[in-house]
Amino acid sequence: MTANTSPELAARVARIELLLLDVDGVLTDGSIVYTDDQREIKRFHVRDGSGLKFWHQSGKRSAIVSGRKTLAVDVRAAELGIALVYQGHGEKLPAVERVLAEANVRADQVCAIGDDLPDLPVLRRCGVGIAVADACAELRAAADYVTATPGGRGAVREAIEWLLKVQGRWGEVLQRH
């Protein structure tokens, strides 16, 4: 258990098997950049990718549910070994239910990371909710943990480290490196 983590929260974190990620504002800084030929560009942080690899090496799984749809997300998800990717879901809860069914996990085994109001029902549905540092006030208030790092700048990596530390698994990551 890490400092400031209650025994009740630590018990909920211990059950987490799947990390459910938003994209814009979580895996990216929320910027939307278009080229002159109308292609969309997204910028992902390498530490978030490293964190997801640590998560997967620890036997855990991850999924993406995003309100927008872009090819860049499919490419990044494939690079990171994220098989469950649901894009174009402005109403996220139906996609979350599909993730639960496909991954064969209960909601209390899922940790959701978000940044804005469309993520609020998702955080409330899952066992543990995390807000990135620059999330809207309502999401930060509802979250079990708020990162010190803003979205798209390594917040997912920070969240994964926190989860694995609370689960007592961070030492395994350190031993591999």
C-alpha positions in Angstrom: 0.0 0.0 0.0 1.3 3.5 -0.8 0.9 6.6 1.5 -2.6 8.1 1.6 -4.2 4.9 0.2 -6.9 3.7 2.6 -7.3 0.0 3.3 -10.7 0.1 1.5 -9.2 1.6 -1.6 -6.2 -0.8 -1.5 -8.7 -3.7 -1.4 -10.4 -2.4 -4.5 -7.1 -1.8 -6.3 -6.1 -5.4 -5.5 -8.9 -6.6 -7.7 -7.9 -4.6 -10.8 -7.1 -6.7 -13.8 -8.0 -4.4 -16.7 -7.1 -0.8 -17.4 -9.8 1.1 -19.4 -8.4 4.2 -21.1 -9.9 7.2 -22.8 -7.7 8.7 -25.5 -8.1 12.4 -26.1 -6.9 14.1 -22.9 -5.6 10.9 -21.3 -3.3 9.2 -23.8 -2.9 12.5 -25.7 -2.8 16.1 -24.4 -6.3 16.6 -25.9 -5.1 18.6 -28.9 -6.6 17.9 -32.3 -4.2 18.7 -35.1 -5.3 18.5 -38.8 -2.9 18.6 -41.7 -3.8 20.6 -44.9 -5.1 17.4 -46.4 -7.4 16.9 -43.4 -5.5 14.1 -41.8 -5.6 14.1 -38.0 -2.4 13.9 -36.0 -2.2 12.6 -32.5 0.8 12.8 -30.2 1.4 10.0 -27.7 3.9 10.0 -24.8 6.5 7.3 -24.8 6.3 6.9 -21.0 2.6 6.0 -21.3 3.6 3.3 -23.7 6.3 2.0 -21.4 3.8 2.0 -18.5 1.3 -0.1 -20.6 4.1 -2.6 -21.4 4.9 -2.9 -17.7 1.2 -3.4 -17.0 0.9 -6.1 -19.7 4.1 -7.8 -18.5 2.5 -8.0 -15.1 -0.2 -10.2 -16.6 -2.8 -7.4 -16.8 -4.9 -6.3 -19.7 -6.0 -2.9 -21.1 -8.8 -1.5 -23.4 -9.6 1.7 -25.0 -13.0 3.4 -25.2 -13.0 6.7 -27.1 -15.6 9.2 -28.2 -13.7 10.0 -31.4 -12.4 7.7 -34.1 -9.0 7.9 -35.8 -6.5 5.6 -37.5 -3.7 6.8 -35.2 -5.4 5.2 -32.2 -5.7 1.9 -34.0 -2.0 2.1 -34.8 -0.9 3.0 -31.3 -3.1 0.4 -29.7 -1.7 -2.3 -32.0 1.9 -1.2 -31.1 1.0 -1.6 -27.4 -0.9 -4.8 -27.6 -4.3 -3.4 -26.8 -6.8 -5.6 -28.5 -10.0 -4.2 -27.2 -10.4 -0.8 -28.9 -13.8 0.9 -29.2 -13.8 4.2 -31.0 -16.6 6.6 -32.0 -18.6 6.0 -28.8 -19.8 9.3 -27.5 -22.0 7.4 -25.1 -19.3 5.3 -23.5 -21.2 2.9 -21.2 -22.5 0.6 -23.9 -18.9 0.2 -25.1 -17.7 -0.4 -21.5 -20.3 -3.2 -21.2 -19.0 -4.8 -24.4 -15.4 -4.6 -23.0 -16.5 -6.3 -19.7 -18.2 -9.1 -21.7 -15.3 -9.6 -24.2 -12.6 -9.4 -21.5 -14.7 -11.6 -19.2 -14.2 -9.3 -16.2 -16.5 -7.7 -13.6 -16.7 -3.9 -13.4 -15.0 -4.1 -10.0 -11.9 -5.6 -11.7 -11.6 -2.5 -14.0 -9.8 0.7 -13.4 -10.9 3.6 -15.7 -8.8 6.6 -16.5 -10.5 9.7 -17.9 -10.3 13.5 -18.2 -13.8 14.9 -18.9 -17.5 14.6 -18.3 -18.2 11.8 -20.8 -15.8 9.7 -18.7 -17.8 10.3 -15.4 -20.3 7.5 -15.9 -17.4 5.2 -16.8 -15.5 6.0 -13.6 -18.6 5.5 -11.6 -19.2 2.1 -13.2 -15.7 0.7 -12.6 -14.0 -0.5 -9.5 -11.4 2.2 -9.4 -11.5 5.6 -11.1 -8.5 7.7 -12.0 -8.5 11.3 -13.3 -5.5 12.9 -15.0 -4.2 16.1 -13.3 -5.8 18.4 -15.9 -9.2 16.7 -15.9 -12.3 18.7 -15.3 -13.2 19.4 -11.6 -16.1 17.0 -11.6 -14.0 14.1 -12.7 -11.2 14.9 -10.3 -13.8 15.0 -7.4 -15.2 11.6 -8.4 -11.8 9.9 -8.9 -10.1 7.6 -6.4 -6.8 8.9 -7.5 -5.7 12.0 -9.4 -2.4 12.0 -11.2 0.1 14.7 -10.7 0.9 14.5 -14.4 -1.4 15.9 -17.0 -3.0 13.8 -19.8 -0.7 13.0 -22.7 2.4 13.7 -20.6 2.9 10.4 -18.8 -0.3 10.3 -16.6 -1.1 6.8 -17.7 2.4 5.6 -16.7 2.0 7.3 -13.3 -1.4 5.7 -12.8 0.0 2.3 -13.7 2.9 2.7 -11.3 0.5 3.7 -8.5 -1.8 0.7 -9.2 1.1 -1.8 -9.3 2.6 -0.3 -6.1 -0.7 -0.6 -4.3 -1.0 -4.2 -5.6 2.6 -4.9 -4.3 3.7 -5.7 -7.9 6.0 -2.7 -8.7 9.1 -4.6 -7.4 8.5 -7.2 -10.2 8.7 -4.4 -12.7 11.9 -3.1 -11.2 13.5 -6.5 -11.2 12.8 -6.9 -14.9 14.7 -3.7 -15.5 
